[in-house]
Each structure stands twice: as C-alpha cells, then as structure tokens.
C-alpha cells in the first residue's frame, strides 16, 4: 500500500474516533466539557473525515 493511502486512512480513522468520542460526550456528558467545545470538535472531525473520503476517492 502506498504511503499516501496509509496516511489518508489513518487520518480518517483518527477523525472517526474523535468524532465518536465527542458525540458521546455531547450526548452523555462523559468528559464534562462544554457543549460549544464538543460541537467545535465534532465539526472539525467531520470536516477531516469528509476530506479524507474525498482524498481516498481521488487516490483510487
């Protein structure tokens, strides 16, 4: 596998984990952070995930 694909998939996996953690935090209040911070992390992770999907399509 090429290095570019590995980095793309790794970034998508990490963004997915961050998205999941902060969605759970926003819903359940696990980490006790503010809702605004949760939403900002969710939006950032969703953007990185979307960019990763677009890049993976381009690398095919």
ABEGO torsion letter per residue (X at the ends): XBAAAAAAAAAAAAAAAAAAAAAAAAAAGAAGBBAAAAAAAAAAAAAAAAAAAAAAAAAX
